[in-house]
Amino acid sequence: MNTTIICCLVLFLTVGIGTAHARNLPPPNVCDSTTPGLLESKSQYRFDPCHTGFNPYEITLNSTNVGKLVLDWQYPTGNSIFFASPTVANGVVYVGSDDQNLYALNASTGAFLWKYTTGGPIHSSPAVANGIVYIGSDDHNLYALNASTGALQWMLPTGNQIWSSPAVSLGTVFLLSSDGLLYALNARTGALLWKDGTGGGALSSPAVYGGMVYEVCPTALCAKETYGGMALWSTGTNLSLYSSPAVSNGNVYIGSYDNNLYVFDAFSGAPKWNYTTQNQVWSSPAVANGVVYFGSVDNNIYALNAATGALLWQYTTLSYIISSPIAVNDVVFVGSADGNLYALNANTGALLWNYTTGDEVDSSPTVANGVVYVGSRDGNLYAFHLSQ
């Protein structure tokens, strides 16, 4: 074998090993709070691009004081807040409504700052990064707006309604549309980087972790490379997925319409375990401190060992749960179609506090700086803080 062939072979093997190493040992996790320069990526649906549903920055609320929460303010939109969840960034809370508007409100007082009117109801939840707020609408468009003024920066027309919430990671916006496509866009300019077919429409939102984007496609969970959209794996099983994936510690957690919560290896797609409830799982899971929390249409919120799937506790509400929980410290917040927002002890499932709104709470709560925000089908955005 001549020297040229040997050198080429060595180079090939080196590149191959490096690629495999990079895929199995991802770059610093964009959801890791120690990663520098990524704080603004925490202002989006399910808190971060991995959709963990866990806010590690919250230092005020915990199980010892959450029972003192009181209504601080509420803001009436022109129609119900259904499926859309609030996002907080830089002292502003953003939320969409069925009245076709995205609202920006002072996070401390609830004072109106601005609104942007789209051509359809908004069920998507906003993402905010680098001074831009991204939101999808039933009018088939993704909008990028100036976060301070609401001025349109750019928009992307898709082929169908957008219930999916955009995920923003390292300068790229990822979005699923009901036109059956996953879009990757330059976050600053809106330039299309790539798009790829998912095989059907989606209410689920994509999650990003370690150079991979996870999507519903549409009856399986699929993983693609964030750069170029190359397919990496698919679960290959016929799952009915309305839940959004959460990625944590090398695992992907997702609920299914077939009554299960499924867990897959984030890098290979290999199934790890599943947990069967008594009805559909629309709720997106939250993963925190070795526990996964999720709601079911069987009226229960479940807490499972994130590694084994063993049931730790469950709490029964008075109606179905499609709201997705948020975990902070040792408290889990979740809404229910019984009209209540609940705060449960994350370790035991004990009820710590609840508040009854005027209609179903299908929106997912958000917690920031000691304040809890949630939307209701009664059209109001609610904000709760600790009583003095």
C-alpha positions in Angstrom: 0.0 0.0 0.0 1.6 3.3 -1.0 2.1 6.3 1.3 -0.7 8.4 -0.3 -3.3 5.6 0.3 -2.2 5.1 3.9 -2.4 8.9 4.6 -5.9 9.1 3.0 -7.0 6.1 5.0 -5.7 7.6 8.3 -7.5 10.9 7.5 -10.7 9.1 6.7 -10.6 7.1 9.9 -9.8 10.2 11.9 -12.7 12.2 10.4 -15.0 9.3 10.9 -14.1 8.8 14.5 -14.3 12.5 15.1 -17.8 12.7 13.6 -19.0 9.7 15.7 -17.4 11.2 18.8 -19.1 14.6 18.2 -22.5 12.9 17.7 -22.3 10.8 20.9 -20.6 13.6 22.9 -22.5 16.8 22.0 -21.2 20.3 22.3 -22.0 22.2 25.4 -25.7 21.8 26.0 -27.6 24.9 25.0 -29.9 24.3 28.0 -27.1 24.2 30.5 -27.2 27.3 32.6 -23.4 27.4 32.7 -23.1 27.8 29.0 -22.0 31.5 28.5 -23.9 33.9 26.4 -27.1 31.9 26.1 -29.3 33.4 28.8 -31.8 34.8 26.3 -32.4 31.3 24.9 -34.2 30.6 28.2 -37.1 32.8 27.2 -39.3 30.4 25.2 -41.9 27.7 25.4 -41.0 25.1 28.0 -38.3 27.6 29.2 -35.4 26.5 27.0 -34.6 25.0 23.6 -34.5 21.5 25.1 -38.1 22.1 26.4 -37.1 20.8 29.9 -39.9 22.7 31.6 -37.4 23.5 34.4 -36.4 27.0 35.5 -33.1 26.7 37.5 -32.9 30.5 37.9 -36.0 30.8 40.1 -34.8 31.6 43.7 -37.9 33.0 45.3 -40.7 30.4 45.1 -40.5 27.1 46.9 -42.7 24.7 48.8 -42.4 26.7 52.1 -43.9 29.9 50.7 -45.9 29.1 47.5 -49.1 28.8 49.6 -48.9 32.6 50.0 -49.3 33.3 46.3 -52.1 35.9 45.6 -53.4 37.4 42.4 -51.2 40.3 41.5 -52.9 41.4 38.3 -54.9 40.0 35.4 -55.1 41.3 31.8 -58.2 40.6 29.6 -57.5 39.8 26.0 -60.2 39.9 23.4 -60.8 36.1 23.3 -59.7 32.9 24.9 -56.1 32.0 25.6 -56.1 28.4 24.4 -52.9 26.3 24.1 -50.8 29.5 23.9 -48.5 30.0 26.9 -46.8 33.2 28.2 -43.1 33.9 27.9 -41.2 36.4 30.0 -38.1 38.3 28.9 -36.4 41.5 30.1 -39.4 42.6 32.3 -42.0 41.9 29.6 -44.5 39.1 29.4 -45.7 38.1 25.9 -48.8 36.0 25.2 -51.0 35.2 22.2 -54.8 35.0 22.1 -57.6 33.7 20.0 -58.4 37.4 19.2 -55.5 37.2 16.7 -53.2 39.4 18.8 -49.8 38.9 20.4 -49.7 41.1 23.6 -46.7 42.6 25.3 -47.3 43.6 28.9 -45.2 44.9 31.7 -44.3 41.8 33.7 -44.6 43.6 37.0 -47.8 45.6 36.6 -49.6 44.0 33.7 -49.7 47.4 31.9 -50.2 47.2 28.2 -47.1 48.0 26.1 -48.1 46.9 22.6 -49.9 44.4 20.5 -49.4 42.9 17.1 -52.4 41.8 15.1 -52.0 38.7 12.9 -54.6 37.2 10.5 -55.7 34.4 12.7 -55.9 33.0 16.3 -52.6 32.5 18.0 -52.1 29.1 19.7 -48.3 29.2 19.4 -46.2 30.3 22.3 -43.6 33.1 21.8 -39.8 32.7 21.9 -37.7 35.8 22.7 -34.0 36.1 21.8 -31.6 39.0 21.1 -34.4 41.6 21.1 -36.7 39.7 18.7 -40.0 37.8 19.6 -41.0 35.0 17.4 -44.6 33.8 17.1 -46.7 31.6 14.8 -50.3 32.2 13.9 -53.2 30.3 12.4 -52.9 32.6 9.4 -50.0 30.3 8.3 -47.2 32.8 9.1 -44.3 33.0 11.5 -43.6 36.5 12.7 -40.4 38.1 14.0 -41.2 41.3 15.9 -39.1 43.9 17.7 -39.4 42.8 21.3 -39.5 46.4 22.5 -41.9 48.0 20.0 -43.7 45.2 18.2 -42.5 46.4 14.8 -42.4 43.7 12.2 -38.8 42.6 11.4 -39.6 39.8 9.0 -42.2 37.1 8.4 -42.2 33.6 6.9 -45.3 32.3 5.1 -45.9 28.6 5.5 -48.5 26.4 3.9 -50.8 25.9 6.8 -51.6 27.0 10.4 -48.9 27.2 13.0 -49.8 25.9 16.5 -46.2 24.8 17.1 -44.0 27.1 19.2 -40.7 28.1 17.7 -37.4 27.0 19.4 -34.5 29.3 19.2 -30.9 28.0 19.6 -27.6 29.5 18.7 -28.9 31.9 16.1 -31.4 29.6 14.4 -35.2 29.4 14.7 -36.8 25.9 14.3 -40.5 25.7 13.6 -43.0 23.0 12.7 -46.0 24.0 10.5 -49.1 22.1 9.8 -48.0 22.1 6.2 -45.9 19.1 7.2 -42.5 20.9 7.1 -39.8 21.6 9.7 -38.2 25.0 9.0 -34.7 26.2 10.1 -34.3 30.0 9.7 -31.6 32.6 10.4 -33.0 34.2 13.6 -31.8 37.7 12.7 -32.8 37.8 9.0 -35.4 35.1 8.6 -33.4 33.6 5.7 -34.3 30.0 5.1 -31.4 27.7 6.1 -33.2 24.5 5.3 -36.6 22.8 5.4 -37.6 19.2 5.5 -40.8 17.2 5.3 -42.2 15.7 8.5 -44.9 13.7 6.7 -47.9 15.5 8.2 -49.1 18.5 10.3 -48.0 19.1 13.8 -49.2 20.7 17.0 -46.0 19.7 18.7 -43.0 21.9 19.0 -39.4 21.0 18.1 -36.7 20.7 20.8 -33.0 21.3 20.3 -30.1 19.5 22.1 -26.5 18.8 21.3 -26.6 19.7 17.6 -29.8 17.8 17.1 -33.4 18.9 16.6 -36.3 16.6 17.6 -39.7 16.7 15.9 -42.9 14.9 15.5 -43.1 13.5 12.0 -46.1 12.9 12.4 -46.6 9.5 14.0 -43.1 9.0 15.2 -40.4 10.9 16.9 -37.5 11.9 14.6 -34.1 13.5 15.1 -32.2 15.6 12.5 -28.9 17.4 12.6 -29.4 21.1 13.2 -27.0 22.0 10.4 -28.6 20.9 7.1 -31.5 18.8 8.5 -29.9 15.4 7.8 -32.1 12.6 9.2 -30.4 10.8 12.1 -33.1 8.4 13.4 -36.8 7.8 13.7 -38.5 5.8 16.4 -40.1 3.7 13.7 -43.2 3.1 15.9 -46.7 4.3 15.2 -47.1 6.9 18.0 -49.7 9.6 18.0 -47.8 12.5 19.2 -49.3 15.9 20.2 -47.0 16.4 23.1 -43.7 18.2 22.6 -40.4 16.4 23.3 -38.2 17.3 26.3 -34.5 16.4 26.2 -32.5 15.9 29.4 -29.4 13.9 30.3 -29.3 12.1 27.0 -32.9 11.1 27.0 -36.0 12.3 25.0 -39.3 12.3 26.8 -42.6 12.7 25.0 -46.3 11.9 25.5 -48.5 10.1 23.1 -52.1 9.9 22.1 -52.0 6.2 22.8 -51.9 6.9 26.6 -48.2 6.6 27.1 -45.2 8.6 28.0 -42.2 7.3 26.0 -38.5 7.7 26.6 -35.8 7.3 23.9 -32.1 7.6 23.8 -31.4 11.1 22.5 -28.5 9.9 20.2 -29.7 6.6 18.9 -33.5 6.7 19.2 -33.4 3.4 21.1 -36.5 3.0 23.3 -35.7 2.9 27.1 -39.1 2.7 28.8 -42.7 3.8 28.7 -45.4 4.5 31.2 -49.1 3.9 30.5 -51.8 6.2 31.8 -55.5 5.8 31.5 -56.0 8.3 28.7 -54.2 10.4 26.1 -51.1 12.4 27.0 -51.2 15.8 25.3 -49.2 17.4 28.0 -45.5 18.0 27.4 -43.2 16.6 30.1 -41.0 18.6 32.5 -37.7 17.0 33.6 -36.0 18.3 36.8 -33.7 16.8 39.4 -34.1 13.2 38.1 -37.9 13.3 37.9 -40.2 13.7 34.9 -43.6 15.4 35.4 -46.5 15.3 32.9 -50.3 15.5 32.8 -52.8 13.2 31.2 -56.4 13.4 29.9 -57.2 10.9 32.7 -57.2 14.0 35.0 -53.9 13.1 36.7 -50.4 14.7 36.8 -47.7 12.1 37.2 -44.2 12.2 38.7 -41.9 9.3 37.5 -38.3 8.4 38.1 -36.7 9.9 35.0 -34.2 7.0 34.7 -36.5 4.1 35.3 -40.1 5.2 34.8 -41.1 4.1 38.3 -44.1 6.0 39.6 -43.2 8.4 42.5 -46.6 10.0 42.9 -49.8 11.2 41.1 -52.2 13.9 41.8 -55.8 13.9 40.6 -57.6 17.0 39.4 -61.3 17.5 38.5 -60.8 17.4 34.8 -58.4 16.6 32.0 -54.9 18.0 31.8 -53.4 19.2 28.5 -51.4 22.0 30.2 -47.7 21.3 30.5 -46.1 21.5 33.9 -43.2 23.8 34.9 -40.8 22.9 37.7 -39.1 25.4 40.0 -37.1 24.3 43.0 -39.4 21.8 44.8 -42.6 23.0 43.3 -44.5 21.9 40.1 -47.1 24.2 38.6 -49.7 22.9 36.1 -53.1 23.9 34.8 -56.3 21.8 34.4 -59.5 21.9 32.4 -61.2 22.2 35.8 -60.2 25.9 35.6 -57.5 25.7 38.3 -53.8 26.4 38.3 -52.2 24.0 40.8 -48.9 24.1 42.8 -47.8 20.7 44.0 -44.9 19.6 46.1 -42.4 18.2 43.6 -41.2 15.5 45.9 -44.5 14.2 47.3 -47.3 15.5 45.0 -49.1 17.2 48.0 -51.3 20.2 47.1 -49.6 23.4 48.2 -51.9 26.0 46.5 -54.4 26.4 43.8 -56.3 29.3 42.1 -59.6 29.0 40.2 -59.9 31.0 37.0 -63.0 31.6 34.9 -62.5 28.7 32.5 -60.2 25.8 31.4 -56.5 26.3 31.9 -54.9 24.6 28.9 -52.1 27.2 28.7 -48.9 26.2 30.4 -47.7 28.3 33.3 -44.5 30.3 33.3 -42.5 31.3 36.4 -40.0 34.2 36.5 -38.6 36.3 39.3 -41.1 35.0 41.9 -44.2 35.6 39.7 -46.3 32.9 38.1 -48.1 33.6 34.8 -50.8 31.6 33.1 -53.5 32.0 30.5 -57.1 30.8 30.7 -59.8 30.2 28.2 -61.7 33.0 29.9 -59.4 35.3 27.9 -57.3 36.5 30.9 -53.6 36.3 31.5 -53.1 35.9 35.3 -50.0 36.9 37.3 -49.5 35.8 40.9 -46.9 36.9 43.4 -46.2 36.3 47.1 -48.3 38.3 49.5 -46.4 40.8 51.6 
